[in-house]
Amino acid sequence: MSQAGAYLVNGFLKVFACVYRPWILDSRVHPVKEAITTATGYSFPSGHTTSATTFFAGTVLRGRLSKGLNIVLIICLLLVGFSRNYLGVHSILDVIFAIIFTLMVLFVFSKLFDKLETNPNLDIIISVVGIIISILVVIYSLTKSYPLDYDAAGKLIVDPAILTIDTFKSAGFAVGIFFSWPIERRFIKFLTDGTVETKVLRFICGFIALEFIINVILPIIGETPIGGFLQYFLIMVFVMLIYPIIFKFFENRANKV
């Protein structure tokens, strides 16, 4: 859930601020060529750092792990942020602000999950609000005006059409989570416990199924704004809803036998 919220905020801030990449703003910056291919769209704030903060800092805040492991996770987060600066695809401000606003998102969702313990029906409200915000971010990205600057070769520095697809993907990711979460929480109630063999089997089957979806089904949908939304919506619905239903069904049948 925090990942969905962080993705939405990150996507909104990118289209709101419209900050170009460091090597565009300053010719003295020479990014690693291999990193440029994944550095699409605007620079501020860092998407990689946002994801890393959600995972590593979120685990520290809610994981109840040992102090030593928490320190390792924090170091991993800082290394991800540093790598974005080292590769030359983000400024220090991109990274620092990504960490700050993601920590704020984590704090908000942490408080919401604490309230869920005394108000179980809050999950519907959270999901509905999340879906509404996702739609508003998409509408904003479609209706706002973008800078149309060209490089020396006469190519748009940032193509709004590509940026729109990225925004739709983020919205699809978030809506997929907000849609699936209350359904899974109320009706499926999938548990991650079990034997080592069971967990390995779950991972292998899930990995194969997800690879099939990404490499076979998603290309059929296509790289359009609506297609990008459907792609990421489908991925999250599969991960959070369809796959738990399938695996729980077969595990229950195996236990009865």
Backbone hydrogen bonds, N-H to C=O, Kabsch-Sander energy under -0.5 kcal/mol:
donor,donor_aa,acceptor,acceptor_aa,energy
5,G,1,M,-2.2
6,A,2,S,-2.8
7,Y,3,Q,-2.5
8,L,4,A,-2.1
9,V,5,G,-2.2
10,N,6,A,-2.6
11,G,7,Y,-2.7
12,F,8,L,-2.5
13,L,9,V,-2.7
14,K,10,N,-2.1
15,V,11,G,-1.7
16,F,12,F,-2.0
17,A,13,L,-2.9
18,C,14,K,-2.2
24,I,21,R,-1.3
25,L,21,R,-1.8
26,D,22,P,-2.4
29,V,26,D,-1.8
32,V,87,L,-2.3
35,A,32,V,-1.4
36,I,32,V,-0.9
36,I,33,K,-0.8
37,T,33,K,-0.7
38,T,35,A,-0.8
39,A,35,A,-0.6
39,A,36,I,-0.9
40,T,38,T,-1.4
43,S,19,V,-3.3
44,F,19,V,-0.5
46,S,94,D,-1.5
50,T,46,S,-1.7
51,S,47,G,-2.4
52,A,48,H,-2.5
53,T,49,T,-2.7
54,T,50,T,-2.2
55,F,51,S,-2.2
56,F,52,A,-2.8
57,A,52,A,-0.6
57,A,53,T,-1.2
58,G,53,T,-1.1
58,G,54,T,-0.6
59,T,55,F,-1.9
60,V,56,F,-1.8
61,L,57,A,-2.5
62,R,58,G,-2.2
63,G,59,T,-2.3
70,N,66,S,-2.2
71,I,67,K,-2.1
72,V,68,G,-1.8
73,L,69,L,-2.2
74,I,70,N,-2.2
75,I,71,I,-2.3
76,C,72,V,-2.2
77,L,73,L,-2.1
78,L,74,I,-2.4
79,L,75,I,-2.3
80,V,76,C,-2.0
81,G,77,L,-2.2
82,F,78,L,-2.6
83,S,79,L,-2.4
84,R,80,V,-1.5
85,N,81,G,-1.3
86,Y,82,F,-3.0
87,L,83,S,-2.4
88,G,85,N,-0.8
89,V,84,R,-1.4
90,H,84,R,-1.3
95,V,91,S,-1.6
96,I,92,I,-2.9
97,F,93,L,-2.5
98,A,94,D,-1.5
99,I,95,V,-2.1
100,I,96,I,-2.3
101,F,97,F,-2.8
102,T,98,A,-1.8
103,L,99,I,-2.1
104,M,100,I,-1.7
105,V,101,F,-2.1
106,L,102,T,-2.7
107,F,103,L,-2.2
108,V,104,M,-2.2
109,F,105,V,-2.5
110,S,106,L,-2.2
111,K,107,F,-2.1
112,L,108,V,-2.1
113,F,109,F,-2.5
114,D,110,S,-1.7
115,K,111,K,-1.9
116,L,112,L,-1.3
117,E,113,F,-0.6
117,E,114,D,-0.8
118,T,115,K,-1.0
119,N,115,K,-1.9
122,L,119,N,-1.9
123,D,120,P,-1.2
124,I,121,N,-0.9
125,I,121,N,-0.9
126,I,122,L,-2.5
127,S,123,D,-2.2
128,V,124,I,-2.7
129,V,125,I,-2.6
130,G,126,I,-2.3
131,I,127,S,-2.5
132,I,128,V,-2.4
133,I,129,V,-2.6
134,S,130,G,-2.1
135,I,131,I,-2.1
136,L,132,I,-2.3
137,V,133,I,-2.4
138,V,134,S,-1.9
139,I,135,I,-2.6
140,Y,136,L,-2.6
141,S,137,V,-2.3
142,L,138,V,-1.7
143,T,139,I,-1.7
144,K,140,Y,-1.9
149,D,147,P,-0.6
151,D,155,K,-2.7
154,G,151,D,-1.9
157,I,149,D,-2.9
162,I,159,D,-0.6
163,L,159,D,-2.1
164,T,160,P,-2.4
165,I,161,A,-1.5
166,D,162,I,-2.0
167,T,163,L,-2.2
168,F,164,T,-2.4
169,K,165,I,-2.2
170,S,166,D,-2.2
171,A,167,T,-2.3
172,G,168,F,-2.7
173,F,169,K,-2.5
174,A,170,S,-2.3
175,V,171,A,-3.2
176,G,172,G,-2.3
177,I,173,F,-1.6
178,F,174,A,-3.0
179,F,175,V,-2.6
180,S,176,G,-1.9
181,W,177,I,-2.7
183,I,179,F,-0.6
184,E,180,S,-2.8
185,R,181,W,-2.7
186,R,182,P,-2.0
187,F,183,I,-2.6
188,I,183,I,-1.0
189,K,184,E,-3.5
199,K,195,T,-2.2
200,V,196,V,-2.5
201,L,197,E,-2.3
202,R,198,T,-2.5
203,F,199,K,-2.2
204,I,200,V,-2.7
205,C,201,L,-2.5
206,G,202,R,-2.5
207,F,203,F,-2.7
208,I,204,I,-2.4
209,A,205,C,-2.4
210,L,206,G,-2.5
211,E,207,F,-2.3
212,F,208,I,-2.0
213,I,209,A,-2.1
214,I,210,L,-2.7
215,N,211,E,-2.6
216,V,212,F,-2.1
217,I,212,F,-1.2
218,L,213,I,-2.9
220,I,216,V,-0.6
220,I,217,I,-0.7
221,I,217,I,-1.3
222,G,218,L,-1.7
224,T,222,G,-1.1
228,G,224,T,-3.6
229,F,225,P,-1.9
230,L,226,I,-2.6
231,Q,227,G,-2.6
232,Y,228,G,-1.9
233,F,229,F,-2.3
234,L,230,L,-2.7
235,I,231,Q,-1.9
236,M,232,Y,-2.0
237,V,233,F,-2.3
238,F,234,L,-2.4
239,V,235,I,-2.6
240,M,236,M,-2.7
241,L,237,V,-2.0
242,I,237,V,-2.2
243,Y,238,F,-2.9
245,I,241,L,-1.8
246,I,242,I,-2.5
247,F,243,Y,-2.7
248,K,244,P,-2.4
249,F,245,I,-2.0
250,F,246,I,-2.1
251,E,247,F,-2.4
252,N,248,K,-2.3
253,R,249,F,-1.9
254,A,250,F,-2.3
255,N,251,E,-2.2
256,K,252,N,-1.6
257,V,253,R,-1.6
